Amino acid sequence: MAANRRKLVALDAEDLAVISAHCQDAVLKLRDVRFFPAERRFVLELNRFVWEEGERQKERRKSVLHFDRVEKAATQGINQRDREQVLSLLAMLYTPSDSPAGFVDLVFSGDFQIRLSVECIEVQLTDMDASWEASSVPVHED
């Protein structure tokens, strides 16, 4: 597997779109989602498909997606009791409210969503050392 690990930071909506593209089709279990209200931090451990290596590479990497300055987190459609529930991340979208404050929506397949109310965009994506060959390439219907 390739050793080209990513460490990306987002401080505005344009940066967030880049991280969103890197995380498209990442999979995770609900148990790997954590909100630390006292620290205003929201963290997801995920297995992201490495799109930047091309579809022929078929690689997944263990990564951590870290949001700071999070005031509130809410879910839609997600069964909070099923900690083994698998979620597939499609996109992260920013909606300003009182700029730079706003909402970051983590949109998952199956009409699931996590909405973060943020003071501002402050996001970091970090690839860990673990990587493996993916069994298939994610497919999206048009």
CNS distance restraints for C-alpha pairs under 8 A (distance, minus, plus):
assign (resid   1 and name CA) (resid  59 and name CA) 7.28 0.50 0.50
assign (resid   1 and name CA) (resid 131 and name CA) 6.89 0.50 0.50
assign (resid   1 and name CA) (resid 132 and name CA) 6.87 0.50 0.50
assign (resid   1 and name CA) (resid 133 and name CA) 7.55 0.50 0.50
assign (resid   5 and name CA) (resid 126 and name CA) 7.79 0.50 0.50
assign (resid   5 and name CA) (resid 127 and name CA) 5.47 0.50 0.50
assign (resid   5 and name CA) (resid 128 and name CA) 7.35 0.50 0.50
assign (resid   5 and name CA) (resid 129 and name CA) 7.72 0.50 0.50
assign (resid   6 and name CA) (resid 125 and name CA) 7.31 0.50 0.50
assign (resid   6 and name CA) (resid 126 and name CA) 5.90 0.50 0.50
assign (resid   6 and name CA) (resid 127 and name CA) 5.36 0.50 0.50
assign (resid   7 and name CA) (resid 124 and name CA) 7.18 0.50 0.50
assign (resid   7 and name CA) (resid 125 and name CA) 5.56 0.50 0.50
assign (resid   7 and name CA) (resid 126 and name CA) 4.47 0.50 0.50
assign (resid   7 and name CA) (resid 127 and name CA) 6.36 0.50 0.50
assign (resid   8 and name CA) (resid  19 and name CA) 6.94 0.50 0.50
assign (resid   8 and name CA) (resid 124 and name CA) 5.63 0.50 0.50
assign (resid   8 and name CA) (resid 125 and name CA) 5.13 0.50 0.50
assign (resid   8 and name CA) (resid 126 and name CA) 6.60 0.50 0.50
assign (resid   9 and name CA) (resid  15 and name CA) 7.19 0.50 0.50
assign (resid   9 and name CA) (resid  19 and name CA) 7.81 0.50 0.50
assign (resid   9 and name CA) (resid 122 and name CA) 7.39 0.50 0.50
assign (resid   9 and name CA) (resid 123 and name CA) 5.68 0.50 0.50
assign (resid   9 and name CA) (resid 124 and name CA) 4.47 0.50 0.50
assign (resid   9 and name CA) (resid 125 and name CA) 6.50 0.50 0.50
assign (resid  10 and name CA) (resid  14 and name CA) 7.86 0.50 0.50
assign (resid  10 and name CA) (resid  15 and name CA) 4.50 0.50 0.50
assign (resid  10 and name CA) (resid  16 and name CA) 5.14 0.50 0.50
assign (resid  10 and name CA) (resid  19 and name CA) 7.22 0.50 0.50
assign (resid  10 and name CA) (resid 121 and name CA) 6.72 0.50 0.50
assign (resid  10 and name CA) (resid 122 and name CA) 5.75 0.50 0.50
assign (resid  10 and name CA) (resid 123 and name CA) 4.98 0.50 0.50
assign (resid  10 and name CA) (resid 124 and name CA) 6.30 0.50 0.50
assign (resid  11 and name CA) (resid  15 and name CA) 6.26 0.50 0.50
assign (resid  11 and name CA) (resid  16 and name CA) 7.27 0.50 0.50
assign (resid  11 and name CA) (resid 120 and name CA) 7.70 0.50 0.50
assign (resid  11 and name CA) (resid 121 and name CA) 5.04 0.50 0.50
assign (resid  11 and name CA) (resid 122 and name CA) 5.00 0.50 0.50
assign (resid  11 and name CA) (resid 123 and name CA) 6.76 0.50 0.50
assign (resid  12 and name CA) (resid  16 and name CA) 6.24 0.50 0.50
assign (resid  12 and name CA) (resid 120 and name CA) 7.99 0.50 0.50
assign (resid  12 and name CA) (resid 121 and name CA) 5.61 0.50 0.50
assign (resid  12 and name CA) (resid 122 and name CA) 7.66 0.50 0.50
assign (resid  13 and name CA) (resid  17 and name CA) 6.25 0.50 0.50
assign (resid  13 and name CA) (resid  94 and name CA) 6.16 0.50 0.50
assign (resid  13 and name CA) (resid 121 and name CA) 7.33 0.50 0.50
assign (resid  14 and name CA) (resid  18 and name CA) 6.75 0.50 0.50
assign (resid  15 and name CA) (resid  19 and name CA) 6.58 0.50 0.50
assign (resid  16 and name CA) (resid  20 and name CA) 5.98 0.50 0.50
assign (resid  16 and name CA) (resid  92 and name CA) 7.30 0.50 0.50
assign (resid  16 and name CA) (resid  93 and name CA) 7.75 0.50 0.50
assign (resid  16 and name CA) (resid  94 and name CA) 7.77 0.50 0.50
assign (resid  16 and name CA) (resid 121 and name CA) 7.81 0.50 0.50
assign (resid  16 and name CA) (resid 123 and name CA) 7.41 0.50 0.50
assign (resid  17 and name CA) (resid  21 and name CA) 6.21 0.50 0.50
assign (resid  17 and name CA) (resid  92 and name CA) 7.11 0.50 0.50
assign (resid  17 and name CA) (resid  93 and name CA) 7.41 0.50 0.50
assign (resid  18 and name CA) (resid  22 and name CA) 6.48 0.50 0.50
assign (resid  19 and name CA) (resid  23 and name CA) 6.23 0.50 0.50
assign (resid  19 and name CA) (resid 125 and name CA) 6.95 0.50 0.50
assign (resid  20 and name CA) (resid  24 and name CA) 6.08 0.50 0.50
assign (resid  20 and name CA) (resid  91 and name CA) 5.42 0.50 0.50
assign (resid  20 and name CA) (resid  92 and name CA) 5.25 0.50 0.50
assign (resid  20 and name CA) (resid  93 and name CA) 7.95 0.50 0.50
assign (resid  21 and name CA) (resid  91 and name CA) 7.19 0.50 0.50
assign (resid  22 and name CA) (resid  48 and name CA) 7.66 0.50 0.50
assign (resid  22 and name CA) (resid  49 and name CA) 7.90 0.50 0.50
assign (resid  22 and name CA) (resid  50 and name CA) 7.16 0.50 0.50
assign (resid  22 and name CA) (resid  51 and name CA) 6.74 0.50 0.50
assign (resid  22 and name CA) (resid  52 and name CA) 7.40 0.50 0.50
assign (resid  23 and name CA) (resid  48 and name CA) 5.74 0.50 0.50
assign (resid  23 and name CA) (resid  49 and name CA) 7.19 0.50 0.50
assign (resid  23 and name CA) (resid  89 and name CA) 7.01 0.50 0.50
assign (resid  23 and name CA) (resid  90 and name CA) 7.63 0.50 0.50
assign (resid  23 and name CA) (resid  91 and name CA) 7.35 0.50 0.50
assign (resid  24 and name CA) (resid  48 and name CA) 7.35 0.50 0.50
assign (resid  24 and name CA) (resid  49 and name CA) 7.33 0.50 0.50
assign (resid  24 and name CA) (resid  89 and name CA) 5.84 0.50 0.50
assign (resid  24 and name CA) (resid  90 and name CA) 4.91 0.50 0.50
assign (resid  24 and name CA) (resid  91 and name CA) 5.86 0.50 0.50
assign (resid  25 and name CA) (resid  48 and name CA) 6.53 0.50 0.50
assign (resid  25 and name CA) (resid  49 and name CA) 6.20 0.50 0.50
assign (resid  25 and name CA) (resid  88 and name CA) 5.68 0.50 0.50
assign (resid  25 and name CA) (resid  89 and name CA) 5.21 0.50 0.50
assign (resid  25 and name CA) (resid  90 and name CA) 5.52 0.50 0.50
assign (resid  25 and name CA) (resid 138 and name CA) 6.70 0.50 0.50
assign (resid  26 and name CA) (resid  46 and name CA) 6.15 0.50 0.50
assign (resid  26 and name CA) (resid  47 and name CA) 5.34 0.50 0.50
assign (resid  26 and name CA) (resid  48 and name CA) 3.89 0.50 0.50
assign (resid  26 and name CA) (resid  49 and name CA) 5.77 0.50 0.50
assign (resid  26 and name CA) (resid  88 and name CA) 5.68 0.50 0.50
assign (resid  26 and name CA) (resid  89 and name CA) 5.27 0.50 0.50
assign (resid  26 and name CA) (resid  90 and name CA) 7.59 0.50 0.50
assign (resid  27 and name CA) (resid  46 and name CA) 5.76 0.50 0.50
assign (resid  27 and name CA) (resid  47 and name CA) 5.31 0.50 0.50
assign (resid  27 and name CA) (resid  48 and name CA) 6.37 0.50 0.50
assign (resid  27 and name CA) (resid  86 and name CA) 6.76 0.50 0.50
assign (resid  27 and name CA) (resid  87 and name CA) 5.59 0.50 0.50
assign (resid  27 and name CA) (resid  88 and name CA) 4.50 0.50 0.50
assign (resid  27 and name CA) (resid  89 and name CA) 6.28 0.50 0.50
assign (resid  28 and name CA) (resid  32 and name CA) 6.56 0.50 0.50
assign (resid  28 and name CA) (resid  44 and name CA) 7.93 0.50 0.50
assign (resid  28 and name CA) (resid  45 and name CA) 6.78 0.50 0.50
assign (resid  28 and name CA) (resid  46 and name CA) 4.81 0.50 0.50
assign (resid  28 and name CA) (resid  47 and name CA) 6.26 0.50 0.50
assign (resid  28 and name CA) (resid  86 and name CA) 5.61 0.50 0.50
assign (resid  28 and name CA) (resid  87 and name CA) 5.40 0.50 0.50
assign (resid  28 and name CA) (resid  88 and name CA) 6.69 0.50 0.50
assign (resid  29 and name CA) (resid  33 and name CA) 7.41 0.50 0.50
assign (resid  29 and name CA) (resid  46 and name CA) 7.91 0.50 0.50
assign (resid  29 and name CA) (resid  83 and name CA) 6.73 0.50 0.50
assign (resid  29 and name CA) (resid  84 and name CA) 5.47 0.50 0.50
assign (resid  29 and name CA) (resid  85 and name CA) 5.41 0.50 0.50
assign (resid  29 and name CA) (resid  86 and name CA) 4.45 0.50 0.50
assign (resid  29 and name CA) (resid  87 and name CA) 6.01 0.50 0.50
assign (resid  30 and name CA) (resid  80 and name CA) 7.74 0.50 0.50
assign (resid  30 and name CA) (resid  82 and name CA) 7.37 0.50 0.50
assign (resid  30 and name CA) (resid  83 and name CA) 4.86 0.50 0.50
assign (resid  30 and name CA) (resid  84 and name CA) 5.97 0.50 0.50
assign (resid  30 and name CA) (resid  85 and name CA) 5.57 0.50 0.50
assign (resid  30 and name CA) (resid  86 and name CA) 6.47 0.50 0.50
assign (resid  30 and name CA) (resid  87 and name CA) 7.01 0.50 0.50
assign (resid  31 and name CA) (resid  83 and name CA) 4.68 0.50 0.50
assign (resid  31 and name CA) (resid  84 and name CA) 6.29 0.50 0.50
assign (resid  31 and name CA) (resid  85 and name CA) 7.97 0.50 0.50
assign (resid  32 and name CA) (resid  44 and name CA) 5.75 0.50 0.50
assign (resid  32 and name CA) (resid  45 and name CA) 5.30 0.50 0.50
assign (resid  32 and name CA) (resid  46 and name CA) 7.38 0.50 0.50
assign (resid  33 and name CA) (resid  42 and name CA) 7.68 0.50 0.50
assign (resid  33 and name CA) (resid  43 and name CA) 5.93 0.50 0.50
assign (resid  33 and name CA) (resid  44 and name CA) 4.59 0.50 0.50
assign (resid  33 and name CA) (resid  45 and name CA) 6.67 0.50 0.50
assign (resid  34 and name CA) (resid  42 and name CA) 5.84 0.50 0.50
assign (resid  34 and name CA) (resid  43 and name CA) 5.24 0.50 0.50
assign (resid  34 and name CA) (resid  44 and name CA) 6.43 0.50 0.50
assign (resid  35 and name CA) (resid  40 and name CA) 7.71 0.50 0.50
assign (resid  35 and name CA) (resid  41 and name CA) 6.03 0.50 0.50
assign (resid  35 and name CA) (resid  42 and name CA) 4.44 0.50 0.50
assign (resid  35 and name CA) (resid  43 and name CA) 6.40 0.50 0.50
assign (resid  35 and name CA) (resid  73 and name CA) 7.51 0.50 0.50
assign (resid  36 and name CA) (resid  40 and name CA) 5.84 0.50 0.50
assign (resid  36 and name CA) (resid  41 and name CA) 5.14 0.50 0.50
assign (resid  36 and name CA) (resid  42 and name CA) 6.14 0.50 0.50
assign (resid  37 and name CA) (resid  41 and name CA) 6.42 0.50 0.50
assign (resid  37 and name CA) (resid  70 and name CA) 7.60 0.50 0.50
assign (resid  37 and name CA) (resid  71 and name CA) 7.18 0.50 0.50
assign (resid  37 and name CA) (resid  72 and name CA) 7.47 0.50 0.50
assign (resid  40 and name CA) (resid  68 and name CA) 6.00 0.50 0.50
assign (resid  40 and name CA) (resid  69 and name CA) 5.14 0.50 0.50
assign (resid  40 and name CA) (resid  70 and name CA) 4.68 0.50 0.50
assign (resid  40 and name CA) (resid  71 and name CA) 5.94 0.50 0.50
assign (resid  41 and name CA) (resid  66 and name CA) 7.23 0.50 0.50
assign (resid  41 and name CA) (resid  67 and name CA) 5.63 0.50 0.50
assign (resid  41 and name CA) (resid  68 and name CA) 4.68 0.50 0.50
assign (resid  41 and name CA) (resid  69 and name CA) 6.34 0.50 0.50
assign (resid  41 and name CA) (resid  70 and name CA) 5.71 0.50 0.50
assign (resid  42 and name CA) (resid  66 and name CA) 5.99 0.50 0.50
assign (resid  42 and name CA) (resid  67 and name CA) 5.04 0.50 0.50
assign (resid  42 and name CA) (resid  68 and name CA) 6.62 0.50 0.50
assign (resid  42 and name CA) (resid  70 and name CA) 6.78 0.50 0.50
assign (resid  43 and name CA) (resid  64 and name CA) 7.06 0.50 0.50
assign (resid  43 and name CA) (resid  65 and name CA) 5.76 0.50 0.50
assign (resid  43 and name CA) (resid  66 and name CA) 4.63 0.50 0.50
assign (resid  43 and name CA) (resid  67 and name CA) 6.27 0.50 0.50
assign (resid  44 and name CA) (resid  64 and name CA) 5.80 0.50 0.50
assign (resid  44 and name CA) (resid  65 and name CA) 5.15 0.50 0.50
assign (resid  44 and name CA) (resid  66 and name CA) 6.58 0.50 0.50
assign (resid  45 and name CA) (resid  62 and name CA) 7.25 0.50 0.50
assign (resid  45 and name CA) (resid  63 and name CA) 5.92 0.50 0.50
assign (resid  45 and name CA) (resid  64 and name CA) 4.62 0.50 0.50
assign (resid  45 and name CA) (resid  65 and name CA) 6.41 0.50 0.50
assign (resid  46 and name CA) (resid  62 and name CA) 5.85 0.50 0.50
assign (resid  46 and name CA) (resid  63 and name CA) 5.36 0.50 0.50
assign (resid  46 and name CA) (resid  64 and name CA) 6.17 0.50 0.50
assign (resid  46 and name CA) (resid  65 and name CA) 7.52 0.50 0.50
assign (resid  47 and name CA) (resid  60 and name CA) 5.96 0.50 0.50
assign (resid  47 and name CA) (resid  61 and name CA) 5.34 0.50 0.50
assign (resid  47 and name CA) (resid  62 and name CA) 4.60 0.50 0.50
assign (resid  47 and name CA) (resid  63 and name CA) 6.06 0.50 0.50
assign (resid  48 and name CA) (resid  60 and name CA) 5.30 0.50 0.50
assign (resid  48 and name CA) (resid  61 and name CA) 5.40 0.50 0.50
assign (resid  48 and name CA) (resid  62 and name CA) 6.53 0.50 0.50
assign (resid  48 and name CA) (resid  63 and name CA) 6.70 0.50 0.50
assign (resid  49 and name CA) (resid  58 and name CA) 7.45 0.50 0.50
assign (resid  49 and name CA) (resid  59 and name CA) 5.99 0.50 0.50
assign (resid  49 and name CA) (resid  60 and name CA) 4.49 0.50 0.50
assign (resid  49 and name CA) (resid  61 and name CA) 6.67 0.50 0.50
assign (resid  49 and name CA) (resid 134 and name CA) 7.70 0.50 0.50
assign (resid  50 and name CA) (resid  54 and name CA) 7.44 0.50 0.50
assign (resid  50 and name CA) (resid  58 and name CA) 7.24 0.50 0.50
assign (resid  50 and name CA) (resid  59 and name CA) 5.54 0.50 0.50
assign (resid  50 and name CA) (resid  60 and name CA) 5.67 0.50 0.50
assign (resid  50 and name CA) (resid  61 and name CA) 6.90 0.50 0.50
assign (resid  51 and name CA) (resid  55 and name CA) 6.49 0.50 0.50
assign (resid  53 and name CA) (resid  57 and name CA) 6.02 0.50 0.50
assign (resid  53 and name CA) (resid  59 and name CA) 7.97 0.50 0.50
assign (resid  54 and name CA) (resid  58 and name CA) 7.55 0.50 0.50
assign (resid  55 and name CA) (resid 137 and name CA) 6.56 0.50 0.50
assign (resid  57 and name CA) (resid 133 and name CA) 7.82 0.50 0.50
assign (resid  58 and name CA) (resid 133 and name CA) 5.74 0.50 0.50
assign (resid  58 and name CA) (resid 134 and name CA) 5.06 0.50 0.50
assign (resid  58 and name CA) (resid 135 and name CA) 7.37 0.50 0.50
assign (resid  58 and name CA) (resid 136 and name CA) 6.64 0.50 0.50
assign (resid  58 and name CA) (resid 137 and name CA) 6.20 0.50 0.50
assign (resid  59 and name CA) (resid 131 and name CA) 6.89 0.50 0.50
assign (resid  59 and name CA) (resid 132 and name CA) 5.74 0.50 0.50
assign (resid  59 and name CA) (resid 133 and name CA) 4.56 0.50 0.50
assign (resid  59 and name CA) (resid 134 and name CA) 4.95 0.50 0.50
assign (resid  60 and name CA) (resid 131 and name CA) 5.58 0.50 0.50
assign (resid  60 and name CA) (resid 132 and name CA) 5.58 0.50 0.50
assign (resid  60 and name CA) (resid 133 and name CA) 6.25 0.50 0.50
assign (resid  60 and name CA) (resid 134 and name CA) 5.65 0.50 0.50
assign (resid  61 and name CA) (resid 127 and name CA) 6.68 0.50 0.50
assign (resid  61 and name CA) (resid 128 and name CA) 7.10 0.50 0.50
assign (resid  61 and name CA) (resid 129 and name CA) 7.67 0.50 0.50
assign (resid  61 and name CA) (resid 130 and name CA) 5.90 0.50 0.50
assign (resid  61 and name CA) (resid 131 and name CA) 4.23 0.50 0.50
assign (resid  61 and name CA) (resid 132 and name CA) 6.65 0.50 0.50
assign (resid  62 and name CA) (resid 127 and name CA) 6.12 0.50 0.50
assign (resid  62 and name CA) (resid 128 and name CA) 5.49 0.50 0.50
assign (resid  62 and name CA) (resid 129 and name CA) 7.21 0.50 0.50
assign (resid  62 and name CA) (resid 130 and name CA) 5.50 0.50 0.50
assign (resid  62 and name CA) (resid 131 and name CA) 6.20 0.50 0.50
assign (resid  63 and name CA) (resid 125 and name CA) 6.93 0.50 0.50
assign (resid  63 and name CA) (resid 126 and name CA) 5.51 0.50 0.50
assign (resid  63 and name CA) (resid 127 and name CA) 4.22 0.50 0.50
assign (resid  63 and name CA) (resid 128 and name CA) 5.38 0.50 0.50
assign (resid  64 and name CA) (resid 124 and name CA) 7.97 0.50 0.50
assign (resid  64 and name CA) (resid 125 and name CA) 5.77 0.50 0.50
assign (resid  64 and name CA) (resid 126 and name CA) 5.29 0.50 0.50
assign (resid  64 and name CA) (resid 127 and name CA) 6.47 0.50 0.50
assign (resid  64 and name CA) (resid 128 and name CA) 7.48 0.50 0.50
assign (resid  65 and name CA) (resid 123 and name CA) 7.23 0.50 0.50
assign (resid  65 and name CA) (resid 124 and name CA) 5.82 0.50 0.50
assign (resid  65 and name CA) (resid 125 and name CA) 4.61 0.50 0.50
assign (resid  65 and name CA) (resid 126 and name CA) 6.62 0.50 0.50
assign (resid  66 and name CA) (resid 123 and name CA) 5.60 0.50 0.50
assign (resid  66 and name CA) (resid 124 and name CA) 5.12 0.50 0.50
assign (resid  66 and name CA) (resid 125 and name CA) 6.41 0.50 0.50
assign (resid  67 and name CA) (resid 121 and name CA) 7.88 0.50 0.50
assign (resid  67 and name CA) (resid 122 and name CA) 5.89 0.50 0.50
assign (resid  67 and name CA) (resid 123 and name CA) 4.56 0.50 0.50
assign (resid  67 and name CA) (resid 124 and name CA) 6.61 0.50 0.50
assign (resid  68 and name CA) (resid 118 and name CA) 7.96 0.50 0.50
assign (resid  68 and name CA) (resid 121 and name CA) 7.76 0.50 0.50
assign (resid  68 and name CA) (resid 122 and name CA) 5.43 0.50 0.50
assign (resid  68 and name CA) (resid 123 and name CA) 6.41 0.50 0.50
assign (resid  69 and name CA) (resid 118 and name CA) 5.71 0.50 0.50
assign (resid  69 and name CA) (resid 119 and name CA) 5.48 0.50 0.50
assign (resid  69 and name CA) (resid 120 and name CA) 6.59 0.50 0.50
assign (resid  69 and name CA) (resid 121 and name CA) 7.70 0.50 0.50
assign (resid  69 and name CA) (resid 122 and name CA) 6.89 0.50 0.50
assign (resid  70 and name CA) (resid 116 and name CA) 6.44 0.50 0.50
assign (resid  70 and name CA) (resid 117 and name CA) 5.90 0.50 0.50
assign (resid  70 and name CA) (resid 118 and name CA) 4.47 0.50 0.50
assign (resid  70 and name CA) (resid 119 and name CA) 6.42 0.50 0.50
assign (resid  71 and name CA) (resid 116 and name CA) 7.40 0.50 0.50
assign (resid  71 and name CA) (resid 117 and name CA) 5.44 0.50 0.50
assign (resid  71 and name CA) (resid 118 and name CA) 5.53 0.50 0.50
assign (resid  71 and name CA) (resid 119 and name CA) 6.79 0.50 0.50
assign (resid  72 and name CA) (resid 116 and name CA) 5.77 0.50 0.50
assign (resid  72 and name CA) (resid 117 and name CA) 5.04 0.50 0.50
assign (resid  72 and name CA) (resid 118 and name CA) 7.27 0.50 0.50
assign (resid  73 and name CA) (resid 114 and name CA) 6.87 0.50 0.50
assign (resid  73 and name CA) (resid 115 and name CA) 5.68 0.50 0.50
assign (resid  73 and name CA) (resid 116 and name CA) 4.57 0.50 0.50
assign (resid  73 and name CA) (resid 117 and name CA) 6.33 0.50 0.50
assign (resid  74 and name CA) (resid 114 and name CA) 5.67 0.50 0.50
assign (resid  74 and name CA) (resid 115 and name CA) 5.23 0.50 0.50
assign (resid  74 and name CA) (resid 116 and name CA) 6.61 0.50 0.50
assign (resid  75 and name CA) (resid 112 and name CA) 7.58 0.50 0.50
assign (resid  75 and name CA) (resid 113 and name CA) 5.66 0.50 0.50
assign (resid  75 and name CA) (resid 114 and name CA) 4.42 0.50 0.50
assign (resid  75 and name CA) (resid 115 and name CA) 6.23 0.50 0.50
assign (resid  76 and name CA) (resid 111 and name CA) 7.94 0.50 0.50
assign (resid  76 and name CA) (resid 112 and name CA) 5.63 0.50 0.50
assign (resid  76 and name CA) (resid 113 and name CA) 5.06 0.50 0.50
assign (resid  76 and name CA) (resid 114 and name CA) 6.37 0.50 0.50
assign (resid  77 and name CA) (resid 111 and name CA) 6.81 0.50 0.50
assign (resid  77 and name CA) (resid 112 and name CA) 5.00 0.50 0.50
assign (resid  77 and name CA) (resid 113 and name CA) 6.86 0.50 0.50
assign (resid  78 and name CA) (resid 112 and name CA) 5.91 0.50 0.50
assign (resid  78 and name CA) (resid 113 and name CA) 7.36 0.50 0.50
assign (resid  79 and name CA) (resid  85 and name CA) 7.88 0.50 0.50
assign (resid  87 and name CA) (resid 108 and name CA) 6.32 0.50 0.50
assign (resid  87 and name CA) (resid 109 and name CA) 7.13 0.50 0.50
assign (resid  88 and name CA) (resid 108 and name CA) 5.28 0.50 0.50
assign (resid  88 and name CA) (resid 109 and name CA) 5.63 0.50 0.50
assign (resid  89 and name CA) (resid 106 and name CA) 7.03 0.50 0.50
assign (resid  89 and name CA) (resid 107 and name CA) 6.04 0.50 0.50
assign (resid  89 and name CA) (resid 108 and name CA) 4.38 0.50 0.50
assign (resid  89 and name CA) (resid 109 and name CA) 6.58 0.50 0.50
assign (resid  90 and name CA) (resid 106 and name CA) 7.74 0.50 0.50
assign (resid  90 and name CA) (resid 107 and name CA) 5.61 0.50 0.50
assign (resid  90 and name CA) (resid 108 and name CA) 5.18 0.50 0.50
assign (resid  90 and name CA) (resid 109 and name CA) 6.39 0.50 0.50
assign (resid  91 and name CA) (resid 106 and name CA) 6.08 0.50 0.50
assign (resid  91 and name CA) (resid 107 and name CA) 5.30 0.50 0.50
assign (resid  91 and name CA) (resid 108 and name CA) 7.17 0.50 0.50
assign (resid  92 and name CA) (resid 104 and name CA) 6.52 0.50 0.50
assign (resid  92 and name CA) (resid 105 and name CA) 5.48 0.50 0.50
assign (resid  92 and name CA) (resid 106 and name CA) 4.64 0.50 0.50
assign (resid  92 and name CA) (resid 107 and name CA) 6.13 0.50 0.50
assign (resid  93 and name CA) (resid 103 and name CA) 7.99 0.50 0.50
assign (resid  93 and name CA) (resid 104 and name CA) 5.51 0.50 0.50
assign (resid  93 and name CA) (resid 105 and name CA) 5.11 0.50 0.50
assign (resid  93 and name CA) (resid 106 and name CA) 6.72 0.50 0.50
assign (resid  93 and name CA) (resid 107 and name CA) 7.79 0.50 0.50
assign (resid  94 and name CA) (resid 102 and name CA) 7.03 0.50 0.50
assign (resid  94 and name CA) (resid 103 and name CA) 5.63 0.50 0.50
assign (resid  94 and name CA) (resid 104 and name CA) 4.55 0.50 0.50
assign (resid  94 and name CA) (resid 105 and name CA) 6.41 0.50 0.50
assign (resid  95 and name CA) (resid 102 and name CA) 5.56 0.50 0.50
assign (resid  95 and name CA) (resid 103 and name CA) 5.13 0.50 0.50
assign (resid  95 and name CA) (resid 104 and name CA) 6.51 0.50 0.50
assign (resid  96 and name CA) (resid 100 and name CA) 6.69 0.50 0.50
assign (resid  96 and name CA) (resid 101 and name CA) 6.04 0.50 0.50
assign (resid  96 and name CA) (resid 102 and name CA) 4.06 0.50 0.50
assign (resid  96 and name CA) (resid 103 and name CA) 6.29 0.50 0.50
assign (resid  97 and name CA) (resid 101 and name CA) 5.84 0.50 0.50
assign (resid  97 and name CA) (resid 102 and name CA) 4.46 0.50 0.50
assign (resid  97 and name CA) (resid 103 and name CA) 7.24 0.50 0.50
assign (resid  98 and name CA) (resid 102 and name CA) 6.34 0.50 0.50
assign (resid  99 and name CA) (resid 120 and name CA) 7.56 0.50 0.50
assign (resid 100 and name CA) (resid 119 and name CA) 6.68 0.50 0.50
assign (resid 100 and name CA) (resid 120 and name CA) 4.94 0.50 0.50
assign (resid 100 and name CA) (resid 121 and name CA) 7.40 0.50 0.50
assign (resid 101 and name CA) (resid 117 and name CA) 7.69 0.50 0.50
assign (resid 101 and name CA) (resid 118 and name CA) 5.61 0.50 0.50
assign (resid 101 and name CA) (resid 119 and name CA) 4.34 0.50 0.50
assign (resid 101 and name CA) (resid 120 and name CA) 4.65 0.50 0.50
assign (resid 101 and name CA) (resid 121 and name CA) 7.62 0.50 0.50
assign (resid 102 and name CA) (resid 117 and name CA) 5.96 0.50 0.50
assign (resid 102 and name CA) (resid 118 and name CA) 5.53 0.50 0.50
assign (resid 102 and name CA) (resid 119 and name CA) 6.71 0.50 0.50
assign (resid 102 and name CA) (resid 120 and name CA) 6.73 0.50 0.50
assign (resid 103 and name CA) (resid 115 and name CA) 6.49 0.50 0.50
assign (resid 103 and name CA) (resid 116 and name CA) 5.46 0.50 0.50
assign (resid 103 and name CA) (resid 117 and name CA) 4.65 0.50 0.50
assign (resid 103 and name CA) (resid 118 and name CA) 5.83 0.50 0.50
assign (resid 104 and name CA) (resid 115 and name CA) 5.81 0.50 0.50
assign (resid 104 and name CA) (resid 116 and name CA) 5.09 0.50 0.50
assign (resid 104 and name CA) (resid 117 and name CA) 6.61 0.50 0.50
assign (resid 104 and name CA) (resid 118 and name CA) 7.13 0.50 0.50
assign (resid 105 and name CA) (resid 113 and name CA) 6.73 0.50 0.50
assign (resid 105 and name CA) (resid 114 and name CA) 5.80 0.50 0.50
assign (resid 105 and name CA) (resid 115 and name CA) 4.50 0.50 0.50
assign (resid 105 and name CA) (resid 116 and name CA) 6.28 0.50 0.50
assign (resid 106 and name CA) (resid 113 and name CA) 5.58 0.50 0.50
assign (resid 106 and name CA) (resid 114 and name CA) 5.08 0.50 0.50
assign (resid 106 and name CA) (resid 115 and name CA) 6.29 0.50 0.50
assign (resid 107 and name CA) (resid 111 and name CA) 7.47 0.50 0.50
assign (resid 107 and name CA) (resid 112 and name CA) 6.35 0.50 0.50
assign (resid 107 and name CA) (resid 113 and name CA) 4.78 0.50 0.50
assign (resid 107 and name CA) (resid 114 and name CA) 6.79 0.50 0.50
assign (resid 108 and name CA) (resid 112 and name CA) 5.04 0.50 0.50
assign (resid 108 and name CA) (resid 113 and name CA) 5.74 0.50 0.50
